[in-house]
């Protein structure tokens, strides 16, 4: 969102210097219109500038409105709760400007990183929480604007990108009453169906579907796999990896070209500290970028620059319905880190952003960008972004080796070559193909159980691990292919 005010002090306000990054295809909410009621002094006698929106200078800020409602509640005998959120930068906007500013962050992330193109078919991962709900709403608004532009154009040369929604069922790993679960799924389906056209298909897929179409067999194998992981944190991390495999399977089966996650700044900040504690510093840069194309279907994070607090406010302002499904209480390292970051954010609202900006100084991997498009104009734009992030072309780099379980990139020094004997991997080979975090938290401590554990992994994990570990040998052979002697040549 562009700001025309020279006195605007908002850290999240997007000024005109970013205007060249914004595509006209995507909508921009209309500016707030001044009314007589907004131009009058506040009834509680607050005439200072701090009582008004720091953007439009006309409407009452959300912090002032909250203070007024709290004072009224105290006079009438109500509690003056509400917490510490009123002092944040978000509360210094009025409702309209806050929404425009938040949508501006989303829109800038999409356009400046080419996250969505007109030819895309985007699968939105919907959990029912505030982050995924706002992501779905913003993508929907973007799609509606593209549809209006398509209908208004004469040649109709610019297609409208498609949108689908997927909910991953984790009932095999999380105990949920059947009636509560069915009600939650129907509420989600209603949320998606109530969105204006274009119509969006809603996919409900269980985690065990990554094994086979036989749900009973898949459920049993999944439970056996999870029971084989003794560490609580390792089990939670493994579920995250399995959820991504399920999303990838849905996307591949239904022709989606991008998987969109509602991961926000707050979640990324937790991820930074979690990876640091678990010894995943080398692979950290791969997980915190706008784009993650190490998967067959690239994953995008358009809410990368939005705080969880802002997304909660957005849901409240626009009455966006959220659905709580997996509200279980986690434990282990992830829960401790989440509580710690939450405490830091309460003490200083900028802590989460500071953590993410600091981690953002890490050099991204070559797969943290979109694959080269066929369109020449889009290729030039992609090359400009490569210079910005100092990324080398894929052809000049050997392929990364990835962990068999979590798909994290591995250091070259940690990758040990191996040879399959009769297509059977030894326990040592299985362990060597995993990152240190998975070795410590997920793999069984008893080495005699490794082969059985490996047999319980989904085929996608097994195939991906074998391909990535052998990928560098294939790459080296391709590089020197022109200098190799064929089988018919005698070498003279």
N, C-alpha and C positions, 0 to 999 in steps of 0.2 A: 504494500500500500504506500503510495507516495504521499509525503507530507509537504504542504506548501508553507507551513509556518516556520519562520526563521528562528522562533524562540522555543520550538518544541524540544523538550529535554528527554523524551522517551528513548530508552535504550533499544526498544524493540520496534520503533517506528521506522518504516522503510521509506526513504526519501527518493527524490527523483533520480539520484545517481544510479539507481538500480533499474531505471526504466528501460534501458536497452536490453535487459534480460527477460523482459516480460512479453509473452506472446499474446496477441489480441484474441486468440482463440479461447482463452480462459477468462472467466468472469471476474469482475471487480465490483464488490458491493457498492451501492450508491452512497455518497457522503451523507452524513446526518443533516437534516434540514432543520433550521432554526424555527421554532414556534414561539408564540407569545409566552407560553408557560416556561420555556427553557431560557428565555431572556430575562425573566424576573429574578430578583434576589431570592435566596433561599429563605423559607419561612422561619427557620431556626436562627436567623440572624447571622449566618456564616456568609459573608460577602467576600472573603479572601479568595485569591486565585486557587488555593489548594482545594477548595470545595468544588471546583469545576473541572471538567475533563481537560487533561493536558494537551489533547489533540484539537478538538473543535472549540474549546473555550466557551461553550454555550450551555451544554447540558451538565447536570450534576454528576459528579464522579461516583463510581460505585462505592468508594470508601465513604464519601459523605452520605450517600443514601443508606449505607449500612449503619453509620453512626446515628443517623436520624431514627432509623427503625429500632436500634438498640436502646436509645434514650426513651422512645415511646414505650418500649416494652418494660423498661425499668419503672416508669411512671405508673403504668397500669399493673405493676406487680410481677411482670414477666422477668425471666432471667436474661441477663445481657450477654449471653454467650457469643460464639462466632469465631473465637480463636484469633490467631495472629495473621490471618490471611489479608485483613483489611489494609495492612501497611505495605503490601507488595506493590510493584510497579503496575501490575494488571489492574488493581483496584483504583488506580488514578485515572483510568479511562471511563467514559460513559459506556453504556452497554453497546451502542452502535459502533463506536470507534474501537472498542475492545474486539468485537467480532471481526471488524475489517482488518485490524492489525494481526489477529491470529490467522485469518485466512490469507493475509499477505505473506506470512511466513511459509505457509503451505504452498502457496502459488509460486513464490520465488524458488523454493526448493525444487519444485517440479520443472519449472521452465529453465532455470540455470543449470540443472544437471540432466536435462532431457530425459526425465524419468518416464514420461508418458508421451507417446507419439500418436497421431491420428489413426495409424494402422494397428495399434495395439488392442489386445483383449486382456483386460486387467482382472485378476482374481484378488478380491479383498478378503483377507483373513479376519473373520468377525468372531470375537469371543463374547461379545455382549457388553464389555466394559466401556468406560468413557473414551479411551484412546481409539479403539477400533470403531466406536460409534461415530466419533467426529471424523475419522478418516473416511468412513463410508459416506458421510454427509457431504464432505468437501469434494470427494471424487464424483458424487452424484451431481452436485452443482456444476462442476466442470464439464461433465458429460452433457448436461442440459444446455449449457451455453454453446457447446460444440454442435449440438443438434439444431439449435436455433440458427446458428451461422450456416449450417448445411442447408437447412430449409430455405433460408433467405438468399443463398447464392444462386446464380443463374446456371453456371456450369456444373455445380455440385462435384467439384474435383477433389475436395478435401473430405475424406471419410470421417465418420464419428467412431471413436474408440469404444469398444465394448466393455461392460463391467459385469462381473459375476461375484457372488458372495459365498464363502465357504466357512462352515463351522465344524471344527474337529471335536468329535465326541471322545472323551477320555474316561468313560464309565468303567472300563476294565481296570484302570489304575486308581480311580477315585470313586469312593462309595457315594452314590447319589440316589435318593429315593426315585423310583420309576415315575411316579406321578409328578414330582417336582421337575424332573428332567423333561418329561413330555410337555409340560406347561411352558418351560423356558424355551424349548425349541419352537413351539407354536408362536410364542411372543416374538422371537427372532424372525420367524417367517413372516409375521404380520408387519414387522418393521420394514423388511425388505419389500414386501408387496405394496406397502403404502407409499413408497417412493414414486414420484411421477415418472412417466415414460422418459427414456427407453426402459423397457422391462429388463430386470436383472434376475438371472437364474440363481436359486439358492440351493447350495449343496450341503448336505449333512453327511459327514463321513466319519467313521470310527477309526481310531488309531490302528486297530488290528487289521484294517483293510490293506495295510502295506505288505502283509504276508500273502494272502490269497483271497479269493472270493468266498471261501468257506469261513464264515464268521466264527463258528465254534472252534475250528482248528487254529485260526489266527488268535482268538482270545486265549486259548490255552497256552500257545507258544509265547504270547506276550506276557502273560502272568508268570510263566516259568522264567522268562528272561529277566523280568523285574525282580523276582524273588531271588535271583542269583546275584543281585547287586546288594551288598550289605550296607554300604555307606548311604546315608540319607541324602546328602548333597549329590552324590553320584547318581542316585536314582532319579532325582529331580532333573538333573542335566540330561540324562538319557531320554527322559520323556520329552524334553524340548527338542532333541534331535529327531526323535520319532515323529513328533508333530510336524516338523519341517518336511520329513519324507512323505507324510500323508498329504500335505499341501502340494508338494511337487507331483505326486501321483494324480491328484485331482486336476491340476493344471495341465499336465501332459495328456490326460485322457480326454479333456474337454476343449483342447485347443487354445488355452490361455498362453499369452506371451510374457506376462509379468505377474509376479506375486507381490501384493502390497501388504505390508505389515504396519500396524499402528504403533510401532515402537517410537517413544518420545524421548526427549532430553533426559527426563528423570530416570527412565529405564536404562538408557545408555550410560548414565553416570553410575548406576549400580553395577552395570556390566563391566565398566572399567575397573572398579575396585574388586569385583569378584574375580576377574581374570588375573589381576595382580596378585591376589592372595593365593590363587590356585596355581600360580607359576605359568600362566599362559600369556606372558608379556610379548613373546614373538608374534603370536597370532592375533593379538588384541586389535591391531589396526584393521584387520579384515572385517571385524564385526561391528564397527562403529561408523561406517561410511554411509552415504546416501544410496549406494548401489553395491550389491553383492552378486556378482555373476559367476561365482565358482559353481553354483548350482546349474542344472540343465535349463531351468526356467529362472531368469534373473529375479532377485529379490530387491525391492525398493523400499526406502523409509522416508516418505515425504513429510512426516511429523518430526523429523530429526531435530528441528529447532524449537519445538513446542514443549512447554513444561506440563507435567501432569496436573498441576493446580489450574493452569489455564484451560485445559481440556475439561476438567470438572466444572469450571465456571461456564464454559461454553454449553455444556449439556444442560446446565440449570437455566441459562438465559434463553435458549431456544427450545426448551422442553424436549430435548432429545431423549427418547426412552432408552434406558440401559437395562440389561438383563444379567443378573448374577447367577452363574451356573457353577463354576468351579471355585467356590469360596472357602476351600479348605485352608487350614493353617499350616504353612510350611515351617520347616525347621532346618537346622544346619547352617552352613556358611552363607547361603543365599539369603536366608531370613535375617541373619545378623547384619549383613551388609545393607539390606533394605532398611532395617531399623536405624542403622547408623547414618545413612544418607538422609533419611527423613528427619532425624534430629539435627543434622547439619543445616538442612534447608529451613527448619523452623528458626534456627538462630540467625541465619543469613540467607534471604531468598535467592541470592545469586550463586550459592555454593554449587548447585547441580550444573549450572551453565559453565562455571569455572572449571569443574572437573572435566566436562566434555570438551571445552576449548583446549585445555592442556593436553588431553589425549589426542586431540585433532592434529597436533604437531607431528605425530608419528607419520611416517611415509606409507601411503596406501599401497596395497598390492596391485599388480596389473589387472586382476579380475575385479577391482573396485571401480569399474566403469562399464558402460553399456557396450555390447559387441558392435562392431562397425556396421552401420546400416548400408543398404545398397544405394540410397539416394546420395548423389555427389554433394549437394548442399549440406545435408546432415553429416556427411563425413568430415567436411571442413569444420563444422561446429564441434564435432567430436575431437578433432585434432587440436583445436584451441584449448579444449578442456584438458587434453593430455599434457599440454605445455604448462597449464596452470598447476596441475598436480604433479608435474615432473614424472609422468608415467611413460615408459618405453613401449613401443609396439610389441604385441604379443609374439611376433615372429622372432624378435631379437632376444627373447628370454626363454630359458628352459622351463618346461611345465613344472608347477609346484607339486610337491608330494603332500598328500593330505592324510590326516588321521582316519583310520578305518571306521571309527565310531562317530566322532563329533565333526569330522570333515574340516578340522582346523589345519592350516598350512604348517608344515614341519620344517625345521631347520635342516639344511643339507647335511650338517654334521650329525644330526640325530637319525637320519635315514640310513638304514642298513640294507644292503641288497640281499636278496634271497632267491632261491630257485625252488619251484614247485616240483615235488616228487610224487608222481602218480596223482597229480591234482590235489594232494593233501598237504595242508600247512602244518608245520610243527608248532608247538606251544610257544617256542622262542620267536618264531616268525610272526605269530599273532601279536605278541607283546611289542615287538620291534616296530610294528606297523601302526602303533597308537602313540598319541602324545603322552607326556608324563602325567598330565592331569587325569586322563582316562585310565592310565595304568594304575594310578594310585587310588582313584575313587570308584571306578566302574569295573575293571577286570577283577576276577576272583584272585584272592591272595594265594590260594592253593594252585600251583602250576598244573597239577593233574586235572583240574577242572576247566582249564582254558579252552581246550578243543571242544568240549561239550558246550561251553558258553558261546564259542564262535559259531557253532552249528545252530544256535538259537537266534542269531542275528538275521534281520531281513535280508533278502537277496540283494536289494539295492545297496546296502552297506557293504556286503561282501564284494560285489562286482566293482563298486566304486573304489574300494581300497586296493584291489588287485590292479585296476587300471591305473590309478595314480602312482602306485609304487613302481610300476613298470614303465610309466610314461616317459621318464627322463632317458631311459635306454632307447626308446623309440625315437625320441626327439634327436638324440645324438646321431642315430643312424640316418635319419632324414637329412641332417645337416651335411653329412659326408657321403650321401648316397651317390653323388656324381663322381666321387673318387674311388668308389669300391669296384672291385673286379667282379664280374658276373661269374656264374658257375661254369660257363662255357669257355671262359678266357683262361689261358695258361699262365698269365702274369708276365709274359715276355714283351 
